[in-house]
Amino acid sequence: MSLGLVLCLLAGARGSGLLGGSPIAEAAEGAYAAGFTVLAPNSQAFLIYLGLLAFTVFQWLPGQRTSLRQRAVGWYAAAAMLLHAAWVPAAMAGLVGLSLLIMLALAAALAGAISALSRLPAASRTEAVFMDAPLGLYIGWILLAAGANAASWLTVLGGDLFGWGPHVWGVLATGLVAFAGAVAAMTGRGRMSVAAALCWGLFWLAVARVLGQPASVPVAVTAGFGLLFVLVCGGSRTFQVAHEERRAVRRGYLPEA
């Protein structure tokens, strides 16, 4: 996992241009630039890298070496970071289709991690902060990134299925991303970290479609409604679980914290 983190951080720095050379936004004739499609958000993902760093440092602690939860999640997290590192050179080489396949595999790895986290609840708040929250932020961001990657691929191909145009497809794709994020946010005890990351991306997507180019009011409105939908779904699940636990404590089924 540590190797995956190092490669992921190096790839991120390389893709942003910090290590020299052209950034990803300039690759493939701008296919990954903020204004290339109606699904490209204009925001950065530095917090995602900080979360992955915190997650990896936490798994170095002696107590985590024998943790069944860490073992169940670690392989998925390591695979996700390695795929992230592989996505950057694929994108910079202009291989938009390959980068989409890698992104989808990355999202699948993170879905596996979230499923493992839900099967084995956190033993403490510290564990939830350093394991659940970083991976929740990661998958929330990747869901939107996958949608943007798919839009870039279709735009490069010049495809317009049924002749519906980019605005209709942008609305459908944004709604699908919001739905997937809501499902992820409602797993386990409720994952507000997933909701937070996705809502951050949806907010900047809406801003980009109103103030930037290409402009798309339908996509901006869908992103706004999607943001509220994800927040409500994640929040309602979190409240429901907390309410049931309080009732269990009052009935004597659970010890008081």
Backbone bond lengths (Angstrom), bond angles and torsions (degrees), N, CA, C in turn:
res aa  C-N    CA-C-N  psi(-1)  N-CA   C-N-CA  omega(-1)  CA-C   N-CA-C  phi
1 M - - - 1.453 - - 1.527 111.29 -
2 S 1.324 115.89 -37.63 1.466 119.68 179.77 1.520 110.89 -62.90
3 L 1.339 116.27 -39.91 1.460 120.08 177.17 1.523 110.18 -63.47
4 G 1.327 116.29 -41.34 1.454 120.29 178.34 1.511 111.84 -60.18
5 L 1.343 116.67 -41.07 1.458 120.58 178.56 1.526 111.18 -63.26
6 V 1.338 116.48 -46.63 1.467 120.41 -179.43 1.527 110.59 -59.25
7 L 1.322 116.09 -46.43 1.458 119.95 179.96 1.524 111.11 -65.07
8 C 1.318 116.27 -38.32 1.458 120.89 178.97 1.528 111.32 -63.91
9 L 1.333 116.71 -44.95 1.466 120.98 179.67 1.528 111.27 -66.43
10 L 1.321 116.72 -41.54 1.463 119.80 178.35 1.531 111.15 -64.35
11 A 1.321 115.32 -41.32 1.460 119.26 179.21 1.524 110.38 -65.15
12 G 1.337 116.24 -40.58 1.462 119.51 178.22 1.512 112.16 -62.63
13 A 1.338 116.26 -42.78 1.465 120.42 178.07 1.522 110.76 -65.07
14 R 1.332 116.18 -40.66 1.472 119.90 178.34 1.516 111.24 -64.99
15 G 1.318 116.32 -41.16 1.455 120.15 -178.83 1.509 113.82 -68.38
16 S 1.337 116.83 -27.57 1.469 120.35 178.82 1.522 112.56 -85.97
17 G 1.348 116.70 -7.82 1.454 120.79 -180.00 1.515 114.19 90.25
18 L 1.344 117.30 5.57 1.462 120.21 -178.08 1.525 112.38 -68.86
19 L 1.331 116.97 -24.45 1.468 121.07 -179.03 1.524 111.73 -100.49
20 G 1.310 115.47 15.98 1.460 119.57 -179.97 1.519 111.80 96.47
21 G 1.297 116.11 163.40 1.449 119.68 -179.68 1.516 112.01 84.10
22 S 1.327 115.98 -179.83 1.457 121.73 -178.53 1.524 110.67 -81.86
23 P 1.326 118.53 141.28 1.465 121.13 177.29 1.520 111.30 -73.95
24 I 1.327 115.37 168.80 1.459 120.92 -178.44 1.530 111.26 -59.97
25 A 1.316 117.11 -34.11 1.470 120.15 -178.10 1.522 112.54 -57.52
26 E 1.337 116.88 -22.83 1.459 120.31 -179.58 1.527 113.14 -97.99
27 A 1.333 117.20 -1.85 1.462 121.15 -178.84 1.524 110.79 -78.81
28 A 1.323 115.56 158.83 1.470 122.31 175.60 1.517 111.63 50.81
29 E 1.336 115.99 43.27 1.466 122.50 179.46 1.525 112.18 55.41
30 G 1.342 114.95 38.39 1.467 120.25 176.10 1.508 115.29 82.57
31 A 1.345 118.12 17.39 1.467 120.96 -176.76 1.522 112.80 -62.45
32 Y 1.338 117.06 -23.24 1.471 120.23 -179.33 1.527 112.24 -106.37
33 A 1.304 117.48 9.73 1.459 121.25 -179.87 1.525 110.26 -73.77
34 A 1.334 115.70 157.47 1.465 121.08 -175.49 1.517 112.79 -61.44
35 G 1.327 118.40 -29.21 1.456 120.29 -176.56 1.513 114.80 -104.01
36 F 1.326 117.95 16.52 1.463 119.51 -175.94 1.526 112.81 -77.22
37 T 1.335 116.94 -37.57 1.466 121.35 179.36 1.524 109.82 -134.11
38 V 1.325 115.54 170.61 1.467 120.05 179.59 1.526 111.87 -77.40
39 L 1.344 118.05 -3.60 1.468 120.88 179.61 1.520 113.06 -107.05
40 A 1.328 117.10 6.28 1.461 119.76 -177.30 1.530 110.29 -88.48
41 P 1.355 117.90 112.77 1.468 119.87 177.94 1.522 110.98 -78.87
42 N 1.293 116.53 151.13 1.458 121.29 -179.68 1.523 109.09 -103.66
43 S 1.326 116.41 75.48 1.466 120.99 -179.32 1.514 109.21 -154.23
44 Q 1.336 115.70 168.95 1.460 121.84 -177.54 1.528 110.20 -111.09
45 A 1.323 116.08 167.93 1.466 120.78 -175.44 1.526 111.88 -125.87
46 F 1.339 117.41 36.56 1.462 119.98 -178.08 1.528 112.14 -62.15
47 L 1.354 117.03 -35.83 1.462 119.78 -179.14 1.525 111.53 -64.19
48 I 1.326 117.43 -28.70 1.462 120.52 178.86 1.525 109.62 -63.56
49 Y 1.327 116.35 -43.89 1.465 120.28 179.89 1.528 111.10 -66.47
50 L 1.318 117.11 -38.54 1.468 120.18 177.43 1.527 110.57 -64.22
51 G 1.335 116.32 -38.92 1.455 120.13 178.08 1.521 112.02 -64.38
52 L 1.334 116.75 -41.33 1.465 120.13 178.24 1.521 111.34 -65.74
53 L 1.326 116.43 -35.63 1.460 120.28 176.10 1.530 110.60 -63.69
54 A 1.339 116.89 -45.19 1.456 120.92 178.42 1.528 111.24 -62.60
55 F 1.323 116.64 -41.53 1.468 121.38 179.10 1.522 110.80 -61.25
56 T 1.328 117.13 -44.50 1.467 120.97 -177.73 1.523 111.34 -68.84
57 V 1.323 117.61 -42.09 1.466 120.83 178.21 1.528 110.04 -61.83
58 F 1.333 116.84 -39.36 1.462 120.51 -179.55 1.529 111.17 -62.49
59 Q 1.346 116.77 -38.01 1.464 118.33 -178.28 1.533 112.24 -74.17
60 W 1.344 116.81 -9.57 1.464 119.48 173.99 1.528 112.57 -75.58
61 L 1.338 118.07 -19.20 1.466 120.94 -176.19 1.524 110.77 -61.39
62 P 1.332 117.48 143.95 1.478 120.55 -176.75 1.521 113.71 -54.17
63 G 1.331 116.68 -39.70 1.452 119.60 -177.52 1.517 114.12 -65.46
64 Q 1.326 117.00 -19.83 1.460 120.54 -178.05 1.534 113.04 -83.73
65 R 1.318 116.41 -13.27 1.466 119.61 -177.37 1.522 112.42 -65.14
66 T 1.319 116.86 -28.93 1.465 120.66 -179.55 1.527 111.89 -107.97
67 S 1.319 117.36 9.22 1.459 121.36 -177.33 1.527 110.72 -75.68
68 L 1.346 115.90 121.66 1.452 119.98 176.50 1.523 111.35 -64.06
69 R 1.309 115.42 -33.84 1.475 119.79 -179.97 1.520 110.63 -66.77
70 Q 1.325 115.73 -41.82 1.461 119.56 179.54 1.528 110.53 -64.91
71 R 1.318 116.01 -40.01 1.460 119.26 179.51 1.529 111.23 -65.88
72 A 1.332 116.33 -39.62 1.461 120.20 -178.49 1.520 111.86 -67.39
73 V 1.325 116.08 -34.62 1.467 120.99 -175.08 1.527 111.70 -92.54
74 G 1.334 116.32 -31.87 1.461 120.59 -170.79 1.515 114.38 -56.57
75 W 1.340 117.13 -41.88 1.461 119.51 -178.06 1.520 111.57 -65.23
76 Y 1.330 116.44 -39.40 1.463 119.83 177.66 1.534 110.59 -64.89
77 A 1.337 115.71 -43.70 1.462 119.66 -178.95 1.525 111.07 -64.73
78 A 1.333 116.36 -42.43 1.465 120.10 178.92 1.528 110.75 -62.67
79 A 1.341 116.14 -42.42 1.465 120.11 178.62 1.519 110.95 -62.44
80 A 1.339 116.30 -40.31 1.463 120.28 179.88 1.530 110.99 -63.27
81 M 1.330 117.17 -42.67 1.460 119.97 -179.14 1.527 111.87 -68.17
82 L 1.335 116.61 -37.70 1.463 119.80 177.10 1.527 111.16 -66.51
83 L 1.324 116.64 -39.47 1.461 120.62 176.86 1.527 110.76 -66.04
84 H 1.320 115.79 -37.70 1.469 120.17 176.09 1.532 110.13 -60.39
85 A 1.327 114.90 -44.24 1.464 119.11 178.85 1.520 111.38 -64.95
86 A 1.337 117.91 -33.11 1.463 121.16 179.11 1.526 111.66 -75.32
87 W 1.340 116.81 -27.86 1.461 119.95 -178.28 1.524 111.68 -64.90
88 V 1.312 117.08 -38.59 1.465 120.52 -175.20 1.532 112.18 -61.09
89 P 1.347 120.71 -53.05 1.463 118.60 178.78 1.523 113.17 -63.49
90 A 1.343 117.18 -32.56 1.463 119.26 177.08 1.528 110.53 -64.38
91 A 1.326 115.79 -42.70 1.467 119.82 178.90 1.517 111.47 -66.75
92 M 1.320 116.93 -42.87 1.459 120.47 -177.45 1.531 111.67 -69.07
93 A 1.332 116.70 -22.91 1.459 120.64 176.66 1.526 111.87 -83.35
94 G 1.334 116.61 -1.56 1.457 120.60 179.56 1.514 114.19 80.29
95 L 1.339 117.22 15.01 1.466 121.53 -179.36 1.528 108.53 -89.70
96 V 1.320 115.55 76.31 1.466 120.49 -172.64 1.523 111.38 -64.88
97 G 1.342 117.61 -40.77 1.459 120.33 178.75 1.514 112.29 -63.78
98 L 1.339 116.88 -43.69 1.462 120.43 178.14 1.520 110.75 -65.07
99 S 1.320 117.07 -40.15 1.465 119.92 179.44 1.528 110.90 -62.65
100 L 1.339 117.03 -34.15 1.470 120.03 177.24 1.521 110.64 -66.73
101 L 1.325 117.37 -43.38 1.467 120.27 178.62 1.525 110.81 -61.22
102 I 1.332 116.49 -41.36 1.471 120.21 178.47 1.516 110.06 -64.47
103 M 1.336 116.69 -41.18 1.461 120.62 -179.92 1.524 111.38 -63.33
104 L 1.321 117.10 -40.44 1.466 120.45 178.52 1.526 111.16 -66.48
105 A 1.341 116.61 -38.72 1.467 120.05 176.68 1.526 110.21 -65.07
106 L 1.335 116.94 -38.04 1.457 121.92 178.01 1.532 110.06 -62.54
107 A 1.336 116.18 -45.20 1.465 120.13 178.89 1.528 110.86 -62.15
108 A 1.339 116.87 -37.82 1.468 120.62 178.56 1.526 110.78 -65.84
109 A 1.334 117.39 -40.43 1.463 120.83 177.87 1.527 111.08 -62.37
110 L 1.321 116.42 -41.57 1.462 120.00 178.91 1.525 111.69 -69.15
111 A 1.334 116.61 -34.33 1.461 119.30 175.56 1.531 110.12 -63.00
112 G 1.335 116.35 -38.74 1.458 120.06 175.56 1.520 111.97 -63.15
113 A 1.346 116.13 -38.96 1.469 120.27 178.41 1.517 111.42 -64.94
114 I 1.326 116.76 -43.25 1.464 120.46 179.40 1.527 110.37 -64.74
115 S 1.324 116.78 -38.75 1.467 120.23 177.52 1.523 111.02 -62.55
116 A 1.346 116.69 -41.36 1.465 120.67 178.83 1.526 110.74 -65.99
117 L 1.328 116.89 -39.48 1.461 120.40 177.92 1.524 111.37 -62.70
118 S 1.325 115.89 -35.83 1.465 119.88 -179.35 1.523 111.53 -72.82
119 R 1.332 117.27 -34.91 1.472 120.66 179.15 1.523 111.58 -68.78
120 L 1.334 116.10 -32.47 1.467 121.04 -177.51 1.525 108.38 -121.92
121 P 1.321 118.70 90.76 1.468 121.61 -176.41 1.519 112.13 -59.57
122 A 1.326 115.33 152.74 1.465 121.55 -179.96 1.525 110.75 -63.36
123 A 1.324 115.63 140.48 1.460 120.96 -178.82 1.521 111.93 -82.80
124 S 1.326 117.86 -16.27 1.464 121.22 -178.38 1.518 109.32 -155.10
125 R 1.336 115.35 166.63 1.461 120.52 176.95 1.526 110.76 -64.72
126 T 1.319 115.63 -36.33 1.470 119.62 179.17 1.518 110.82 -60.64
127 E 1.315 115.72 -44.20 1.462 119.98 179.02 1.520 110.68 -63.95
128 A 1.324 116.98 -39.34 1.465 120.29 178.70 1.524 111.01 -64.70
129 V 1.323 117.04 -38.70 1.461 120.99 -178.46 1.527 111.21 -68.75
130 F 1.336 116.88 -41.96 1.458 120.37 -173.24 1.527 114.44 -93.85
131 M 1.332 117.54 -10.03 1.466 119.69 176.97 1.521 111.47 -114.87
132 D 1.327 115.71 -58.84 1.459 119.81 -174.33 1.525 112.65 -67.17
133 A 1.330 115.72 -45.97 1.467 118.87 -175.33 1.537 112.98 -63.00
134 P 1.350 119.65 -49.02 1.468 118.69 179.70 1.525 113.81 -59.96
135 L 1.343 116.79 -42.54 1.460 119.10 -179.65 1.518 111.21 -71.21
136 G 1.328 116.58 -31.46 1.455 119.83 175.26 1.520 111.56 -65.03
137 L 1.331 116.21 -45.00 1.459 120.38 176.21 1.524 111.06 -60.03
138 Y 1.314 114.88 -40.82 1.463 120.78 -177.08 1.529 111.31 -62.77
139 I 1.331 117.32 -50.52 1.459 119.05 -177.11 1.524 111.20 -69.43
140 G 1.333 117.37 -33.25 1.458 119.78 176.85 1.515 111.61 -60.83
141 W 1.336 116.11 -42.75 1.454 120.14 179.15 1.532 111.64 -71.10
142 I 1.324 117.08 -40.83 1.463 121.37 -176.80 1.523 111.44 -65.44
143 L 1.318 118.58 -33.54 1.457 120.81 177.92 1.526 110.92 -57.73
144 L 1.320 116.41 -45.95 1.463 120.12 179.02 1.522 110.82 -70.68
145 A 1.329 116.53 -38.80 1.465 120.09 179.25 1.524 111.08 -63.29
146 A 1.348 116.74 -37.07 1.459 120.12 178.57 1.522 110.93 -64.85
147 G 1.331 116.36 -40.10 1.455 119.99 176.84 1.518 111.68 -62.67
148 A 1.333 116.86 -42.09 1.461 121.10 178.52 1.520 111.22 -65.89
149 N 1.337 116.56 -38.72 1.461 121.40 179.17 1.532 110.44 -64.22
150 A 1.337 116.37 -42.29 1.461 120.80 178.66 1.526 110.75 -63.58
151 A 1.332 116.59 -39.97 1.460 120.18 178.91 1.529 110.82 -65.09
152 S 1.320 116.80 -39.20 1.466 120.56 177.78 1.521 110.90 -62.92
153 W 1.326 116.34 -42.98 1.461 120.83 -179.84 1.530 111.73 -61.85
154 L 1.344 116.07 -45.98 1.458 120.06 -179.71 1.528 111.30 -66.10
155 T 1.333 116.39 -35.83 1.461 120.07 178.97 1.519 110.98 -67.59
156 V 1.330 116.35 -41.64 1.462 120.62 178.02 1.526 110.65 -62.36
157 L 1.344 116.39 -39.03 1.459 120.76 178.52 1.523 111.97 -71.08
158 G 1.339 115.80 -20.65 1.460 119.56 -177.03 1.513 112.54 75.59
159 G 1.319 116.68 22.73 1.465 120.73 -177.46 1.520 112.14 -86.24
160 D 1.320 116.97 143.36 1.466 123.45 175.78 1.523 107.57 -145.99
161 L 1.329 115.76 80.22 1.463 121.78 -176.48 1.530 110.50 -57.63
162 F 1.321 116.44 131.65 1.461 124.73 -179.66 1.531 113.62 65.44
163 G 1.335 116.76 1.26 1.446 119.48 179.47 1.522 113.81 67.73
164 W 1.334 116.96 28.28 1.463 120.83 -176.37 1.528 112.88 -78.27
165 G 1.301 117.34 -20.69 1.451 120.12 178.70 1.518 113.02 87.74
166 P 1.346 116.80 163.56 1.470 120.90 -174.95 1.527 114.04 -66.35
167 H 1.318 118.34 -29.39 1.462 119.79 -176.69 1.528 111.93 -70.15
168 V 1.348 115.91 -43.08 1.462 119.02 178.59 1.527 110.56 -65.88
169 W 1.329 116.13 -46.58 1.458 119.16 178.96 1.523 111.37 -65.39
170 G 1.327 116.67 -33.69 1.460 120.02 177.02 1.518 111.89 -64.59
171 V 1.332 116.54 -40.30 1.463 120.80 177.52 1.527 110.56 -64.16
172 L 1.339 116.75 -45.89 1.463 120.55 -179.55 1.530 111.40 -63.26
173 A 1.332 115.97 -43.81 1.463 119.48 -179.34 1.522 111.36 -66.14
174 T 1.328 117.32 -40.75 1.470 120.50 179.01 1.522 110.47 -64.02
175 G 1.338 116.36 -41.18 1.463 119.66 177.57 1.515 111.82 -63.83
176 L 1.351 117.16 -39.38 1.462 120.79 178.77 1.522 111.13 -65.20
177 V 1.329 117.04 -42.39 1.463 121.13 178.45 1.529 110.44 -62.58
178 A 1.337 116.78 -43.05 1.467 120.52 179.50 1.524 110.76 -63.95
179 F 1.335 116.60 -40.31 1.471 119.94 178.95 1.531 110.83 -63.94
180 A 1.333 116.71 -45.60 1.464 120.33 178.74 1.526 110.64 -61.33
181 G 1.340 116.53 -40.52 1.457 119.94 178.04 1.512 112.33 -65.24
182 A 1.336 116.86 -37.69 1.463 120.32 178.72 1.526 110.74 -65.32
183 V 1.337 116.66 -40.54 1.473 120.44 177.67 1.529 110.15 -61.47
184 A 1.343 116.19 -45.17 1.469 120.01 178.95 1.519 111.36 -64.34
185 A 1.336 116.82 -38.50 1.472 120.92 -178.42 1.521 112.14 -69.22
186 M 1.336 117.36 -19.17 1.465 120.57 -178.28 1.526 112.79 -98.00
187 T 1.335 117.84 4.31 1.465 119.77 178.04 1.515 110.44 -77.70
188 G 1.308 115.98 156.09 1.462 120.69 177.06 1.518 111.95 60.04
189 R 1.308 115.82 -132.84 1.456 122.19 179.72 1.526 111.63 -85.30
190 G 1.307 116.65 4.11 1.456 120.59 -172.81 1.518 108.30 101.43
191 R 1.314 117.24 128.18 1.468 120.81 -174.90 1.518 109.80 -118.82
192 M 1.327 115.01 87.83 1.456 120.30 -178.66 1.520 111.39 -70.56
193 S 1.333 117.55 -18.76 1.465 119.21 176.47 1.527 109.99 -67.41
194 V 1.338 117.15 -37.59 1.460 120.69 175.40 1.521 109.44 -62.46
195 A 1.322 115.38 -47.71 1.462 120.19 179.89 1.523 111.32 -60.85
196 A 1.333 117.30 -42.01 1.457 120.80 -177.78 1.525 111.61 -62.57
197 A 1.337 116.69 -46.61 1.467 119.84 -178.40 1.520 111.55 -66.43
198 L 1.324 116.96 -44.14 1.454 119.69 -179.02 1.524 111.15 -67.99
199 C 1.329 116.79 -39.84 1.464 119.85 179.02 1.529 111.34 -65.81
200 W 1.329 116.64 -35.77 1.461 120.19 175.15 1.525 110.10 -60.24
201 G 1.319 116.79 -46.05 1.457 120.90 178.64 1.517 112.12 -65.74
202 L 1.337 117.45 -42.51 1.461 120.77 179.67 1.526 111.38 -65.14
203 F 1.321 116.63 -35.87 1.469 119.78 177.90 1.521 110.88 -61.10
204 W 1.342 115.74 -48.30 1.462 119.31 -178.90 1.524 111.90 -71.60
205 L 1.331 116.89 -27.12 1.460 119.49 173.16 1.521 110.16 -64.47
206 A 1.326 116.24 -44.25 1.468 120.28 178.26 1.530 111.20 -62.40
207 V 1.328 116.19 -43.22 1.468 120.23 179.48 1.529 110.58 -61.84
208 A 1.344 115.73 -44.21 1.464 120.17 -178.86 1.522 111.89 -63.26
209 R 1.338 117.17 -35.55 1.464 119.59 -177.50 1.532 112.42 -79.98
210 V 1.326 117.12 -16.90 1.462 120.53 176.86 1.523 111.39 -93.65
211 L 1.326 116.63 -43.37 1.464 120.61 -174.13 1.523 113.34 -100.71
212 G 1.337 117.55 -18.07 1.457 120.60 -176.23 1.506 112.88 -111.23
213 Q 1.305 114.62 -167.84 1.464 122.12 178.47 1.530 109.01 -124.10
214 P 1.335 117.24 142.28 1.465 127.45 -2.51 1.533 111.36 -74.80
215 A 1.305 116.01 136.39 1.465 121.24 -179.91 1.520 109.85 -76.24
216 S 1.316 116.71 144.20 1.462 121.57 177.96 1.517 108.89 -158.97
217 V 1.309 115.62 97.39 1.463 120.18 178.55 1.530 111.37 -62.08
218 P 1.339 119.91 -41.52 1.478 119.11 178.46 1.528 113.22 -58.55
219 V 1.334 116.72 -42.21 1.469 119.40 178.82 1.528 110.57 -67.67
220 A 1.330 117.21 -39.57 1.467 121.04 178.99 1.524 110.80 -61.99
221 V 1.340 116.67 -43.53 1.467 120.54 179.59 1.528 110.40 -65.90
222 T 1.325 116.64 -42.23 1.469 120.33 178.54 1.522 111.08 -62.91
223 A 1.333 116.74 -40.51 1.466 120.49 177.68 1.524 110.71 -62.63
224 G 1.346 116.38 -39.23 1.461 119.95 178.50 1.514 112.26 -64.75
225 F 1.335 116.53 -46.45 1.460 120.00 178.00 1.530 110.56 -66.17
226 G 1.337 117.02 -37.95 1.454 120.55 177.48 1.514 111.76 -61.37
227 L 1.326 116.19 -40.46 1.464 121.80 177.91 1.527 110.24 -57.95
228 L 1.328 116.41 -49.30 1.465 120.34 -179.87 1.523 111.26 -64.61
229 F 1.334 116.62 -39.22 1.464 121.16 -179.45 1.523 111.22 -61.88
230 V 1.323 116.53 -46.10 1.463 121.02 -179.67 1.522 110.68 -64.25
231 L 1.323 116.80 -42.82 1.465 120.57 179.08 1.523 111.52 -61.97
232 V 1.326 116.74 -44.78 1.461 120.62 -178.79 1.524 110.64 -64.99
233 C 1.328 116.64 -43.75 1.469 119.93 -179.15 1.522 111.56 -63.89
234 G 1.334 116.79 -48.53 1.463 120.01 179.21 1.517 112.09 -64.69
235 G 1.327 116.43 -43.15 1.462 120.42 -179.55 1.516 112.53 -66.10
236 S 1.337 117.14 -40.24 1.463 119.66 -179.07 1.525 111.30 -66.12
237 R 1.337 116.40 -37.95 1.470 119.58 178.50 1.531 110.32 -66.74
238 T 1.325 116.94 -43.81 1.463 120.91 178.52 1.520 111.20 -61.01
239 F 1.338 116.79 -44.11 1.472 121.33 179.32 1.521 110.56 -65.29
240 Q 1.340 116.75 -41.71 1.460 120.31 -178.81 1.520 111.34 -61.07
241 V 1.334 117.30 -46.21 1.463 121.03 -179.25 1.523 110.30 -64.36
242 A 1.345 117.10 -44.81 1.463 120.66 179.75 1.530 110.92 -62.59
243 H 1.323 117.11 -39.43 1.469 120.94 178.85 1.521 111.32 -64.58
244 E 1.323 116.90 -44.06 1.469 120.27 179.36 1.527 111.04 -64.66
245 E 1.317 117.33 -35.92 1.464 120.18 178.68 1.528 110.82 -68.28
246 R 1.327 116.97 -39.52 1.471 119.45 177.40 1.519 110.71 -63.59
247 R 1.319 117.22 -39.66 1.465 120.69 177.82 1.524 110.47 -65.01
248 A 1.331 116.64 -39.10 1.465 120.40 179.76 1.524 110.78 -65.59
249 V 1.343 116.22 -38.53 1.470 120.00 178.22 1.519 110.21 -63.54
250 R 1.337 116.87 -44.43 1.473 120.04 -179.45 1.528 111.63 -63.83
251 R 1.326 116.27 -32.01 1.458 119.28 179.57 1.520 112.54 -84.83
252 G 1.323 117.24 -5.84 1.450 120.53 177.15 1.519 114.82 88.54
253 Y 1.358 116.66 7.93 1.460 118.83 -179.80 1.531 112.20 -78.93
254 L 1.333 116.65 -25.55 1.463 121.25 179.67 1.518 109.09 -125.31
255 P 1.356 118.57 144.01 1.458 120.47 175.78 1.535 110.20 -72.42
256 E 1.311 115.48 150.70 1.463 119.23 177.59 1.516 109.60 -68.82
257 A 1.371 115.71 142.01 1.471 120.05 -179.03 1.513 110.17 -70.10
